Amino acid sequence: TSGYIMDVATLTEKPDFEYRTMQFPDTWDGNWAARNKLNSSSAALSKEQGGSISYGRFAHTFAELVPSGAYYKDHPEYFSLRDGTRISGDEGQLCLSNPDVIKIATQTVLRWMDENPNADIWSVSQNDNVNYCQCDKCTAIANEEGSQAGPILRFVNAIANEAAKKNPKILIDTLAYVYSQDPPKITKPAPNVRIRLCVFDCVYHPYDGCEANAPFMKKLSGWGSICNGVYIWQYTTVFSDYLLPLPEI
């Protein structure tokens, strides 16, 4: 109403959030994303609009890092042990304490970086299941760290350190998801590691204004105290009924 028109071409800001996105295709229009301060890897943002952070791989990448089709037959020990059986592929996880697994996964990430040098961040993250490795070594690490995030973070840090040698600007993200939400007691994320903490509690109220979110706030505070950057993966939908209205927050 004042008649003031902002010249967006001269507007420069340092955003509070390193990475901000919404997983709705309608939000990926460059003008819309810039207006709403999103820098999604999926958004069509030009350099003049601020550009975007580009993901090389986004989430649930363990199955890609050490493909079971290439390794399971000769090396079942590379994969998660559950009730005496090694589980491979998308249904399993990796044996994160196995030094060969760390070496192969590291080589995979470095190869990805060569194949896509323009990517800013790579996800080194658990598959979408709860079948984490129960071998003696992985279990000992988890017990020592007080969380299943312990074996994951030691694995991720080893890869992130090698990635940083190749490109100091590269970021590695991993999930704090389902069984790995609690921060470990000992290991801290490497400087170039980002933790993507997944929220499964109340989505109707502010995080710090709802009793149901108290467990999440404790986890967020814990990760925030040891990490250079924490991303939040907020599920603003009802998976049992996608058509049920749920406001975006």
N, C-alpha and C positions, 0 to 999 in steps of 0.2 A: 504493500500500500504506500510505501514511502517513495516509490519510483526509482529506487536504487537498483541498478543492474550490476551484478558481479561479473567481472571479466574472468571466466574460469581458466583462460589460457595463462593467466599470471598467478594463479593460486597455487601455492606450494605448502604442503603440510607434511609433518612427520607423524604417521599414524601410530596410535597406541598398540594396534595389533599388527604383528609381522605378517600374518596370513589370515585372510578373512574371506569366507566363501559361503554360498548356499547351494545345495545340491539340487537346484531346480533349473532346468534349461532356460526358462524364461528370464532368469537373472544373469545370464551370460552375455547378453547384449552389452557391447562396450560402453555405450553412453549410460545405460542403466547402472552397470556395475561401477563406473566411475562416480556417478552421482551418489550412489549409496556406499561408497568407500569399500568396495570389494576388489580384491586383487587375485581372484581365483585363477588357477591354472587353466580352467576351462573357458574363462571369459575372453571375448575378442577385444582386448584392451590394447590400444596403440601406445607407443612410447609417449606421445603427447598427453595421453590420458593417465599416465603413471605406470603403464606396463603391468605385468603380473609376475607372480612367482610361479615358475614352471616345475611341475612334478614330472620326474622321469618314470617312476613307479609310485602308485598311490598308497595301497594298503594290502595287507594279507599276502605278503610276498615270499614267505618261507618256501612254499612249493616251487617258486621260480628260482630261488637262490641255489637250491640243491635239488634239481629235478629227479624225482623218483624213477622216471623212465630211464635215466642214464646211470643211476647209481644203486637202486634198491637191490637188484639181482645179486650183485657182487658185494655190496656193502650195506646190508640191512641195518648195521649198527649206526649208520648215519642218521637214522630216523627214530622217532620217539618210541620208547618202550612202555607198553601198557599191558599189565597183567601177563607178562611173559612174552608178549608179541610186539614186534616192531611194526608200527603203522606208518604207511607212506602216503604221499600225495596230499590232496586237499583235506583228507580225513585225519591226517596226523600232523605232527610238528617235527622239528628237528631235534637231534640230540646235541644240545648247545654246548656241552662240555667236551665234545669230541674235537680235537685239534684239526683233524682233516676237514670237518664240516666248516669250521671257522675259515680255514684256508680256501676251500672251494667257494664259499659264500663271498669272501672278500674278492676273489678273482672275478666272480660274477658281477659284483658292483663296479669294480674298476673297468670291466669290459663295457658295462652299460654306460659308464661315464665317457668312454671313448666313442661309443656309438651315438650318443646324444650329448655333446659337449655344452649345449645351451640350457640344459636342465639345471635348476637351482637346488633341487632337493630330491632325495631318493628315500623311499620307505623300505626299511629293513624290519619287517613286522610279522608277528605270529599269524598263522592261518586262522580261519574263522571256525574254530572248534575248541574244545576244552581238553584235548588229548596231549597235554604237555608231557615231556619225558619224565619217567619215574625211575630211570637208571640210578645207580648208587651215587655217581658223581653229580648229576644234575640235582638229585634230591638233597645231597649234602650242601650244595651251594644255596639252594632255596631255603634250607633250614638255617644256614648261617646268616643269610640276608633277611630272614623273616618274611619272605615274599617270593612268589614265582617270578616277579619282575627281576630278581637278582640274576638268575642264569641268562635271561633275555638281555639285560643291560650290559653284562660283561661281554656277551657276544656282540652286541651292537657297538659298544665302545671300541672293540678290537677292529671292527670294520671301519668305523668312523675315523679312527686314527690313521689308517692307511689311506682312506679317501682324502683326508686333509693334506697328506703329503703330496698327493697328486694335484689337488686343487684346494687351497686353503679356504675358498669361499663356499665350497659345497657343504650343504646341510644334510644330515641323515635323521629321519624321523622314525619313531617306533610307537607302537600302541601300548597304552596302559588300559587293558581291555579284559573284561570278565575276570579271569583268574590272576591277571597281572596289574590290577589297579593300584594296589598298595605299594608305596615307594619302598625300596630296599633300605636296610639299615646301614650298609657299609658303602657300597658302590655308588658313585655319583655319575650322572651323565657327562660325557666328554663335552667340551665347549661347543662343538658343532652338532650336537645331538638335540633333537627336539622331541619332547614327550607329547603324544596325542592321547589325552585322557578322555575316556568315553563316559558319558553321563547316562545312567539308567534310572535316575530317581525322578523327582517331580519336575515337570517342565512348565508348570502353570504359574510358578512364583519365582521371584529372584532367588538366586542360589543361596544368598545369605539371609533370606527372609522366610525360610520354610524349614520346619523341623525335619521333614522328610529328606532334605538335602544336607543335613548335618554330616552324614558319613562321607558324602562327596566333598564337602568343604574341607574336611580333615585331610582327605587324599590330595586335594588341590593345594592346600597349604604345605603339605609334606613335600610334594614334587616341586612346588615353587621355591622352596627353601634350598634345594640342591641343584636346580636346573637353570640353564640360561634362557630357556624358553619352553612354555607349556601351551600346547594347542588344546582346545576343548572340542570334542566331537559331540554335538548336541543332537539328539534324536527327536526332532519336532514332528513326530508322526505317531500314529497308533498302528502298530504292525498287524494287529488282529483285525483292523478295519480301516483301510487306507482312505475311505471316503468320509470317515468321521472328522468333522471340523476340528482343527487344532491351531490356535493362533501361533504365528512365528514370533519368537522372542529374541 
